[in-house]
Amino acid sequence: MSSTCDFVVLHTGQKMPLIGLGTWKSEPGQVKEAVKYALGAGYRHVDCATVYSNEAEIGEAFQESVGPDKPVKREELFVTSKLWNTKHHPEDVEPALKKSLKDLKLDYLDLYLMHWPHAFERGDTLFPKNPDGMMRFDYIDYKETWKAMEKLVEKGLVKAIGLSNFNSRQIDDILSMAAVKPAVLQVECHPYLAQNELIAHCNKRGLVVMAYSPLGSPDRMWKHPDEPVLLEESGIKKLAEKYGKSPAQILLRWQVQRKVVTIPKSVTPARILQNLQVFDFNLTGEEMDHIGSLNKNWRYIVPMVTVNGKLVARDAGHPFYPFNVPY
Ligand SMILES: NC(=O)c1ccc[n+]([C@@H]2O[C@H](COP(=O)([O-])OP(=O)(O)OC[C@H]3O[C@@H](n4cnc5c(N)ncnc54)[C@H](OP(=O)(O)O)[C@@H]3O)[C@@H](O)[C@H]2O)c1
């Protein structure tokens, strides 16, 4: 079975493989083997972030598998990382990137994303909180942060910069002042949150969309008791039967067939392999439309915190919280 991965081309000219390996929640004890296995299986794209607290272990996998005399050449690999919310002040941006590079044991990143538009209190505590459990925010404008990220491109430390969890208005706000245009928007996207308007908005402006939580993020904390389970969706299961594929493969095929890059996370070798094996069949136009019609604007990823014993949306009180507009 084919494990060759198709790609899209960013406005920078870089080729970005349509499937990458997600690494959020991949435990430090498991992620090194997962990345090594993925690279051996044919993955050439890995999605990382400072806040996942596992970049040093991913770096060990890169050290063993990537290099001039190693199975994978550096220029064949696409590595993304993300600037965390506590590092939005311009003077914190380059040191934060350099810490990721050091941990990942790389000289440059292919893509560096601003993880969220809103900032937390500066410092080395990833989740600074008040005694009642509420987040300690910082109100720096994300455009200030963007200017500092542009310098990373000028210095050759990153090949492209982009955004994550920005809404359409915030994207346009960045575009109105950017000297270096964002190449990518990474957002939650799957049939229950199809993001058709946001994808059209980005494509018109030259940004490639990267879908996170493409399988519905079944292993995350803060699950809603009544939430719909994407991998159990009957229309998806029927298509899986028809094509002799798994439900996960149907969900991923839908994304890559509409040229949306996606980054399923797994630490299980058989799943890592099957998630790449989505380039040897085609869904019909009708099936693509049917999957798109499952949209219910359901967002799985709304980070929660406990404040005074009650579970509340962690960032909803911040003026740059992105999810208060339709898209
Ligand atoms: N920018 C952001 O704010 C943001 C937010 C969320 C996620 N992300 C990125 O997107 C990546 C993917 O999202 P995610 O981790 O939330 O969730 P996901 O990829 O939708 O789902 C991961 C879960 O699905 C399981 N799984 C993987 N392949 C499977 C298969 N073929 N069949 C059945 N189950 C399968 C995994 O299990 P095992 O690991 O046990 O195999 C894991 O429990 C993240 O890891 C991260 O890199 C970015």
The ligand as an SDF file (V2000), in Angstrom:
LIG
                    3D

 48 52  0  0  0  0  0  0  0  0999 V2000
   -2.7210   24.8210   17.3430 N   0  0  0  0  0  0  0  0  0  0  0  0
   -3.4300   24.3110   18.3320 C   0  0  0  0  0  0  0  0  0  0  0  0
   -3.9480   25.0240   19.2170 O   0  0  0  0  0  0  0  0  0  0  0  0
   -3.6560   22.8330   18.3910 C   0  0  0  0  0  0  0  0  0  0  0  0
   -4.6840   22.3230   19.1980 C   0  0  0  0  0  0  0  0  0  0  0  0
   -4.8980   20.9510   19.1940 C   0  0  0  0  0  0  0  0  0  0  0  0
   -4.0940   20.1300   18.4190 C   0  0  0  0  0  0  0  0  0  0  0  0
   -3.0660   20.6320   17.6780 N   0  0  0  0  0  0  0  0  0  0  0  0
   -2.1730   19.7510   16.8750 C   0  0  0  0  0  0  0  0  0  0  0  0
   -2.9810   18.8300   16.1430 O   0  0  0  0  0  0  0  0  0  0  0  0
   -2.6140   17.4970   16.4830 C   0  0  0  0  0  0  0  0  0  0  0  0
   -3.7990   16.5570   16.3480 C   0  0  0  0  0  0  0  0  0  0  0  0
   -4.8570   16.9160   17.1960 O   0  0  0  0  0  0  0  0  0  0  0  0
   -5.2330   16.1350   18.5400 P   0  0  0  0  0  0  0  0  0  0  0  0
   -4.0130   15.5380   19.1400 O   0  0  0  0  0  0  0  0  0  0  0  0
   -6.0300   17.0790   19.3510 O   0  0  0  0  0  0  0  0  0  0  0  0
   -6.2580   15.0020   18.1070 O   0  0  0  0  0  0  0  0  0  0  0  0
   -6.5130   13.9600   16.9220 P   0  0  0  0  0  0  0  0  0  0  0  0
   -5.3240   13.8310   16.0540 O   0  0  0  0  0  0  0  0  0  0  0  0
   -7.8100   14.3340   16.3380 O   0  0  0  0  0  0  0  0  0  0  0  0
   -6.7330   12.6360   17.7590 O   0  0  0  0  0  0  0  0  0  0  0  0
   -5.7040   11.9760   18.4600 C   0  0  0  0  0  0  0  0  0  0  0  0
   -6.2960   10.7390   19.1150 C   0  0  0  0  0  0  0  0  0  0  0  0
   -6.7780    9.8450   18.1070 O   0  0  0  0  0  0  0  0  0  0  0  0
   -6.1940    8.5660   18.2780 C   0  0  0  0  0  0  0  0  0  0  0  0
   -5.9310    8.0230   16.9230 N   0  0  0  0  0  0  0  0  0  0  0  0
   -4.9290    8.3660   16.0770 C   0  0  0  0  0  0  0  0  0  0  0  0
   -5.0190    7.7010   14.9180 N   0  0  0  0  0  0  0  0  0  0  0  0
   -6.0990    6.8900   15.0270 C   0  0  0  0  0  0  0  0  0  0  0  0
   -6.7020    5.9580   14.1670 C   0  0  0  0  0  0  0  0  0  0  0  0
   -6.1980    5.7210   12.9410 N   0  0  0  0  0  0  0  0  0  0  0  0
   -7.8230    5.3130   14.5950 N   0  0  0  0  0  0  0  0  0  0  0  0
   -8.3430    5.5730   15.8350 C   0  0  0  0  0  0  0  0  0  0  0  0
   -7.8020    6.4420   16.6980 N   0  0  0  0  0  0  0  0  0  0  0  0
   -6.6950    7.1100   16.3030 C   0  0  0  0  0  0  0  0  0  0  0  0
   -4.9210    8.7980   19.0620 C   0  0  0  0  0  0  0  0  0  0  0  0
   -4.6090    7.6480   19.8250 O   0  0  0  0  0  0  0  0  0  0  0  0
   -3.1080    7.0570   20.0820 P   0  0  0  0  0  0  0  0  0  0  0  0
   -2.1490    8.1930   20.1530 O   0  0  0  0  0  0  0  0  0  0  0  0
   -3.2830    6.3600   21.3900 O   0  0  0  0  0  0  0  0  0  0  0  0
   -2.8390    6.1320   18.9400 O   0  0  0  0  0  0  0  0  0  0  0  0
   -5.3650    9.9420   19.9700 C   0  0  0  0  0  0  0  0  0  0  0  0
   -6.1230    9.4310   21.0570 O   0  0  0  0  0  0  0  0  0  0  0  0
   -2.0770   17.6530   17.9020 C   0  0  0  0  0  0  0  0  0  0  0  0
   -1.4010   16.5170   18.3590 O   0  0  0  0  0  0  0  0  0  0  0  0
   -1.2650   18.8930   17.7490 C   0  0  0  0  0  0  0  0  0  0  0  0
   -0.0350   18.6140   17.0960 O   0  0  0  0  0  0  0  0  0  0  0  0
   -2.8590   21.9810   17.6300 C   0  0  0  0  0  0  0  0  0  0  0  0
  1  2  1  0
  2  3  2  0
  2  4  1  0
  4  5  1  0
  4 48  2  0
  5  6  2  0
  6  7  1  0
  7  8  2  0
  8  9  1  0
  8 48  1  0
  9 10  1  0
  9 46  1  0
 10 11  1  0
 11 12  1  0
 11 44  1  0
 12 13  1  0
 13 14  1  0
 14 15  2  0
 14 16  1  0
 14 17  1  0
 17 18  1  0
 18 19  2  0
 18 20  1  0
 18 21  1  0
 21 22  1  0
 22 23  1  0
 23 24  1  0
 23 42  1  0
 24 25  1  0
 25 26  1  0
 25 36  1  0
 26 27  1  0
 26 35  1  0
 27 28  2  0
 28 29  1  0
 29 30  1  0
 29 35  2  0
 30 31  1  0
 30 32  2  0
 32 33  1  0
 33 34  2  0
 34 35  1  0
 36 37  1  0
 36 42  1  0
 37 38  1  0
 38 39  2  0
 38 40  1  0
 38 41  1  0
 42 43  1  0
 44 45  1  0
 44 46  1  0
 46 47  1  0
M  CHG  2   8   1  16  -1
M  END
$$$$
